[in-house]
Amino acid sequence: MARGAPQQIRYEPSQPKTNSGGNCQAVEEEEETMMKHLQRAGEVIALYRRCLEVARLFPDPCGRNYLHYYVVEKFRKRSTETSPTIIGRHIKQGRNAVRRLRRSLHSRRDYQHVIELAYGRKGPFKHLLREAEIEASQPPKLARPPRFMLEPLPGASGETFTLASLEKFLDPSTREATGAAAAEREATEASARLQLAVLRELVPTRWVRRAKFAAPREEDASEEDASHPTKSPNDEAGRDRRAWKRDWLPAPWDVDRSPPHEVRGTSRGTGAEARPPSRHWSGASTAAWMVNHLALIRTTFVPAVEAMSADGAIGRAWRRLYASTLGEPRQRDALRVEGAPESWRDPHVPFKSTGLVLRFRDRVVDEIDPAGMGARDGDEA
């Protein structure tokens, strides 16, 4: 359950107050309308909690972080809606969202769709990653602040990093060898590691089902079968029809949450503890989650998947899935012609007889001898 979620709303209708004429119809209609609104509010809260629970069942921390904060943003954006028609439409969209989230834990295609959105291979994060690369490649513009700026670090210093500077100070290849710049670089690297630890701490942990919802152990299952010898196999199949496919999903993993040192501090001017836990309904703003997610993609999520694939920590099928997702986009298969003379492109270039090779993917389809290629009028063969 999300921290800071509102409690269940209860409404007890008051006794209708009759006027001098004894007419209480207006009061009854008002109470009936209020009951309908509160029922819808309870349904919205239930959908919100269900979406967060299913999102936190996702085994990939990148997909879990993306789904969690995406659900938080959508529900908070629509929390002030008052139109009954639009509220009903949003409730319908929430039900569809729960079904799609559950399908991502059962279907390989839906699972790949989520990780492609989370890792920025399509969707809004694809464009944000490209814009961050463009901003990092250009010199800083002093007339306006950078667009991709992280929140200040906890403590009195309040040091801030951009995506480009964070990647630069975490890259050991850009480190100075000796001198005063090396000492200053070491202090900045410590702040960058602290910033990365704070970002990793904001990634939601994987939710584990309670014992009564978990699958029974082998010895418990054997004892249960022995105590019910007349149980039909159809009953067992019907009960497990909606069970989670734990053997199908990859083994869940999490980000490294060990900070370089204790993350403590107070906000400047207020004395309050810096970076309080996010309240995902009406508490602190979560507008900066997209910039945080961009920083984690480049510094945490993608390197972790590459290291796990190299070590063989995930299965071969999942290595191939992540390689196709995180690798270069596959070019459309087409028949390629190699060795075409330049005169085919430019009519002013004299013809020169060369051999042609036709390839499809990496396979040679046909080879054309230079003698079989005709020359134009006036060209030398």
C-alpha positions in Angstrom: 0.0 0.0 0.0 1.3 3.4 -0.9 2.5 5.5 1.9 0.3 8.5 2.5 -2.7 7.0 0.8 -6.0 8.4 2.1 -8.1 6.3 4.4 -11.4 4.8 3.4 -14.2 7.3 3.3 -17.3 6.7 5.3 -20.4 8.7 5.3 -23.3 8.3 7.7 -26.5 10.0 6.4 -28.0 12.3 8.9 -31.7 12.2 9.8 -33.8 14.3 7.4 -34.9 17.6 8.9 -38.5 18.3 8.0 -39.6 21.9 7.6 -42.9 23.3 8.6 -44.6 21.7 5.5 -43.0 18.3 6.2 -41.2 18.2 2.8 -37.8 16.4 3.0 -37.4 15.4 -0.6 -34.5 17.9 -1.3 -32.6 16.6 1.7 -33.0 13.0 0.6 -31.8 13.8 -2.9 -28.8 15.6 -1.6 -27.8 12.6 0.6 -28.4 10.2 -2.3 -26.0 12.3 -4.5 -23.4 12.4 -1.7 -23.6 8.6 -1.3 -23.0 8.1 -5.0 -20.0 10.5 -4.9 -18.5 8.7 -1.9 -19.0 5.3 -3.6 -17.1 6.5 -6.6 -14.4 7.9 -4.4 -14.0 4.5 -2.7 -13.7 2.9 -6.1 -11.1 5.3 -7.3 -9.0 4.7 -4.1 -9.3 0.9 -4.6 -8.2 1.2 -8.3 -5.3 3.4 -7.2 -4.1 0.9 -4.6 -4.6 -2.0 -7.0 -2.5 -0.3 -9.7 0.3 0.4 -7.3 0.3 -3.2 -6.0 0.5 -4.7 -9.5 3.1 -2.2 -10.6 5.3 -3.1 -7.6 5.1 -6.8 -8.6 7.1 -6.1 -11.8 10.5 -7.9 -11.5 12.5 -5.3 -13.4 13.4 -2.3 -11.2 13.3 0.1 -14.2 9.8 -1.0 -15.3 8.7 -1.0 -11.6 10.0 2.6 -11.2 8.3 3.7 -14.4 4.9 2.1 -13.7 4.8 3.2 -10.1 5.4 6.9 -10.7 3.4 6.9 -13.9 0.4 5.6 -12.0 1.0 8.2 -9.3 1.2 11.1 -11.8 -2.0 10.1 -13.6 -4.1 9.6 -10.5 -2.9 12.9 -8.9 -3.5 14.8 -12.1 -7.1 13.8 -12.1 -7.8 14.0 -8.3 -9.6 17.4 -8.6 -12.0 16.4 -11.3 -15.7 17.1 -10.5 -17.6 16.2 -13.6 -19.5 12.9 -13.1 -19.2 12.0 -16.8 -15.4 12.6 -16.8 -15.0 10.8 -13.5 -16.8 7.8 -14.9 -14.6 7.8 -17.9 -11.5 7.9 -15.7 -12.7 5.0 -13.6 -13.2 3.0 -16.8 -9.6 3.9 -17.9 -8.4 2.8 -14.4 -10.0 -0.6 -14.8 -8.4 -1.0 -18.2 -5.0 0.1 -16.7 -5.2 -2.6 -14.0 -5.9 -5.3 -16.7 -3.0 -4.1 -18.8 -0.7 -4.1 -15.8 -1.7 -7.7 -15.0 -1.2 -8.8 -18.6 2.4 -7.5 -18.5 3.1 -10.2 -15.8 1.6 -12.9 -18.0 2.4 -12.0 -21.7 5.9 -11.7 -23.1 4.7 -9.1 -25.6 3.1 -6.9 -23.0 6.2 -7.3 -20.8 8.5 -6.2 -23.6 6.1 -3.2 -24.3 6.6 -2.1 -20.6 10.4 -2.4 -20.7 10.6 -0.6 -24.0 8.7 2.3 -22.5 10.7 2.2 -19.3 14.1 2.1 -20.9 13.3 4.8 -23.4 13.2 2.7 -26.6 9.8 4.2 -27.5 7.3 6.6 -26.0 8.1 9.9 -24.3 11.4 8.8 -22.7 12.8 8.1 -26.1 12.5 11.8 -27.0 13.6 12.9 -23.5 16.8 10.8 -23.8 17.5 12.3 -27.2 17.0 15.9 -25.9 19.2 15.2 -22.9 22.0 14.0 -25.3 21.6 17.2 -27.4 21.8 19.4 -24.3 24.9 17.5 -23.0 26.7 17.9 -26.4 26.2 21.7 -26.5 27.9 24.3 -24.4 25.9 25.5 -21.4 23.7 28.4 -22.0 24.0 30.9 -19.2 20.9 32.9 -20.1 18.6 30.1 -18.8 19.0 27.1 -16.4 19.5 23.7 -17.8 16.3 21.7 -18.5 17.4 18.4 -17.1 18.4 19.4 -13.6 18.1 17.1 -10.5 16.8 18.2 -7.2 19.4 19.6 -4.7 21.2 17.2 -2.4 20.2 17.0 1.3 22.2 19.1 3.6 23.3 22.7 3.9 25.3 22.7 0.7 22.3 21.8 -1.5 24.6 20.8 -4.4 22.8 20.2 -7.7 23.7 18.2 -10.7 22.5 18.0 -14.3 22.3 14.7 -16.2 25.4 15.5 -18.1 27.5 16.5 -15.1 26.3 13.5 -13.1 27.4 11.1 -15.8 30.7 12.9 -16.2 31.7 12.7 -12.6 30.6 9.1 -12.3 32.8 8.2 -15.3 36.4 7.3 -14.1 37.8 7.9 -17.6 37.4 11.7 -17.2 39.3 11.8 -13.9 42.4 14.0 -13.5 45.6 12.3 -12.6 47.2 14.7 -10.1 47.1 18.2 -8.9 44.6 20.5 -7.2 42.0 19.5 -9.8 42.2 15.9 -8.7 41.4 16.8 -5.1 38.4 18.9 -6.2 37.3 16.2 -8.5 37.4 13.6 -5.7 35.1 15.8 -3.6 32.7 16.3 -6.5 32.7 12.5 -7.2 31.7 11.9 -3.6 28.7 14.2 -4.0 27.8 12.5 -7.3 27.8 9.1 -5.6 25.6 10.5 -2.9 23.2 11.9 -5.6 23.1 8.5 -7.2 22.4 6.8 -3.9 19.5 9.2 -3.2 18.0 8.5 -6.6 18.3 4.8 -6.1 16.6 5.1 -2.7 13.5 6.6 -4.5 13.1 3.4 -6.6 10.1 1.5 -5.2 11.0 -1.9 -3.8 9.3 -5.0 -5.1 6.1 -5.9 -3.3 5.9 -9.4 -1.9 2.6 -11.0 -1.4 1.5 -11.9 2.1 1.6 -15.5 3.3 -2.1 -16.2 2.7 -1.8 -15.1 -0.9 1.5 -16.9 -1.6 1.8 -20.3 -3.3 2.0 -23.2 -0.8 5.3 -24.9 -0.3 5.8 -28.4 -1.6 5.5 -30.1 1.8 2.3 -28.0 2.6 0.8 -29.0 -0.8 1.5 -32.7 -0.2 -0.1 -32.5 3.3 -3.1 -30.7 1.8 -3.5 -33.4 -0.9 -3.2 -36.1 1.7 -5.9 -34.5 3.8 -8.2 -34.2 0.9 -7.9 -37.4 -1.1 -11.2 -36.9 -3.0 -10.3 -33.5 -4.3 -10.8 -33.3 -8.1 -8.0 -32.1 -10.4 -10.5 -29.8 -12.1 -11.0 -27.9 -8.8 -7.2 -27.4 -8.5 -7.0 -26.2 -12.1 -9.9 -23.8 -11.6 -8.3 -22.4 -8.4 -4.9 -21.8 -10.1 -6.4 -20.3 -13.3 -5.6 -16.8 -12.2 -2.4 -17.6 -10.4 0.8 -15.6 -11.1 3.2 -17.3 -13.5 6.2 -17.1 -11.3 8.1 -19.7 -13.3 7.6 -17.6 -16.5 8.8 -14.3 -15.2 12.6 -13.6 -14.8 14.0 -13.7 -11.4 13.4 -10.3 -9.8 16.3 -8.0 -8.9 16.8 -4.6 -7.3 19.1 -1.7 -7.5 22.1 -1.3 -5.2 20.8 0.7 -2.3 23.9 0.9 -0.2 24.7 4.6 0.1 28.4 5.8 0.3 27.5 7.3 3.7 24.4 8.1 5.7 22.0 10.3 3.8 21.0 12.9 6.4 20.5 16.7 6.4 18.1 19.5 6.8 16.6 21.8 4.2 18.0 25.3 4.0 15.9 27.9 5.9 13.3 25.5 7.3 15.3 23.1 9.4 13.1 20.2 8.3 14.5 16.9 7.2 15.5 17.0 3.5 13.7 14.9 0.9 10.8 13.5 3.1 9.2 10.3 1.9 6.9 11.1 -1.1 3.2 11.1 -0.4 1.8 9.8 -3.6 -1.8 11.2 -3.4 -1.8 14.8 -2.1 1.7 15.2 -0.5 5.0 16.3 -2.0 5.3 16.9 -5.7 6.5 14.1 -7.9 6.9 16.2 -11.0 10.7 15.5 -11.0 10.3 11.8 -11.3 10.9 11.9 -15.1 14.3 13.5 -14.7 15.2 11.1 -11.9 14.2 8.2 -14.2 16.3 9.5 -17.0 19.4 9.7 -14.7 18.8 6.1 -13.4 18.4 4.7 -17.0 21.9 6.0 -18.0 23.7 5.3 -14.7 21.9 2.3 -13.1 19.3 0.3 -15.0 21.1 -0.2 -18.4 24.5 -1.1 -16.8 22.9 -3.5 -14.4 21.1 -5.4 -17.2 24.4 -5.5 -19.3 26.3 -6.9 -16.3 23.7 -9.5 -15.5 23.6 -10.6 -19.2 27.4 -10.9 -19.2 27.5 -12.9 -16.0 24.7 -15.2 -17.1 22.5 -14.2 -14.1 19.3 -14.2 -16.3 18.2 -16.9 -18.7 19.0 -17.1 -22.3 15.5 -16.2 -23.5 15.5 -13.1 -21.3 19.0 -12.1 -22.4 17.8 -12.2 -26.0 14.8 -10.2 -25.1 16.8 -7.5 -23.4 19.4 -7.5 -26.1 16.7 -6.9 -28.7 15.2 -4.2 -26.5 18.3 -2.3 -25.4 20.4 -2.9 -28.6 20.4 -0.9 -31.8 17.1 -0.8 -33.7 16.9 -3.6 -36.3 17.1 -2.4 -39.8 14.4 -3.6 -42.2 15.5 -6.6 -44.3 16.2 -5.6 -47.9 18.2 -6.8 -50.9 21.4 -4.8 -51.1 23.5 -4.2 -54.2 27.3 -3.9 -53.6 29.8 -2.8 -56.2 27.5 -0.6 -58.3 29.5 1.6 -60.7 29.5 5.3 -60.0 28.1 6.1 -63.5 24.7 4.7 -62.3 24.4 7.6 -59.9 26.1 10.3 -61.9 25.6 10.3 -65.7 28.7 12.5 -66.1 31.1 9.9 -64.7 32.5 7.5 -67.3 31.4 3.9 -67.1 33.8 1.4 -65.4 33.1 -2.3 -65.5 33.0 -3.7 -62.0 31.4 -6.8 -60.5 28.1 -6.7 -58.6 27.2 -8.6 -55.5 23.6 -9.1 -54.3 23.2 -9.7 -50.6 20.2 -10.4 -48.4 21.1 -9.9 -44.7 24.5 -11.6 -44.5 24.0 -14.1 -47.3 25.2 -13.7 -50.9 22.3 -14.2 -53.3 24.1 -13.7 -56.6 27.2 -12.3 -58.2 27.2 -10.6 -61.6 30.4 -10.8 -63.7 31.7 -7.5 -65.1 31.6 -8.9 -68.6 27.8 -9.3 -68.3 27.2 -5.6 -67.5 26.4 -3.6 -70.5 28.0 -0.2 -71.2 26.2 2.9 -72.5 26.8 4.3 -75.9 30.2 6.0 -75.9 31.5 4.3 -72.8 34.5 2.0 -72.7 33.7 -1.6 -71.6 
